[in-house]
Amino acid sequence: MTKKEKKKFKGLKKRDDKVAFLQTLVAQQKELGRHDYWKRVYLKKCDKKGIKPPLAA
């Protein structure tokens, strides 16, 4: 994620908004061909923080 995307995600409060944002981000990553890498890193970060990912990427 870019710094702007991270800032926008942190500003989202509702779970539905976060899921919609992440779905858009996943689609973007698939288009760029980096979805597998991004998915693995994202899930690892969520696990490290002990939280359930808003989107089962």
C-alpha positions in Angstrom: 0.0 0.0 0.0 1.1 3.5 -0.6 1.3 6.0 2.2 -2.0 7.6 1.0 -3.7 4.3 1.0 -2.5 3.4 4.5 -3.7 6.8 5.8 -7.1 6.3 4.2 -7.4 2.8 5.6 -6.6 3.9 9.1 -9.3 6.6 8.9 -12.0 4.0 8.1 -14.1 3.2 11.1 -16.8 0.8 9.8 -16.0 -2.8 9.0 -18.0 -2.6 5.8 -15.9 0.4 4.6 -12.7 -1.5 5.4 -13.8 -4.6 3.5 -14.8 -2.5 0.4 -11.4 -0.7 0.6 -9.5 -4.0 0.8 -11.5 -5.6 -2.0 -10.5 -2.6 -4.2 -6.9 -3.0 -3.1 -6.9 -6.8 -3.8 -8.3 -6.1 -7.3 -5.5 -3.6 -7.9 -2.8 -6.0 -6.7 -4.2 -8.8 -8.9 -4.0 -6.4 -11.9 -0.4 -5.6 -11.0 0.4 -9.3 -10.6 1.5 -9.0 -6.9 -1.6 -10.4 -5.2 0.0 -13.5 -3.8 2.9 -11.6 -2.2 0.6 -8.9 -0.8 -1.8 -11.5 0.6 0.9 -13.4 2.4 2.4 -10.3 4.0 -1.0 -8.8 4.9 -2.1 -12.0 6.7 1.2 -12.3 8.5 0.9 -8.7 9.8 -2.7 -9.3 11.0 -1.6 -12.6 12.7 1.4 -10.8 14.4 -1.0 -8.1 15.7 -3.4 -10.8 16.9 -6.4 -9.5 14.9 -8.7 -11.1 12.5 -8.3 -9.6 9.0 -11.3 -7.5 7.9 -11.1 -9.4 4.6 -10.3 -13.1 4.4 -7.8 -12.3 1.7 
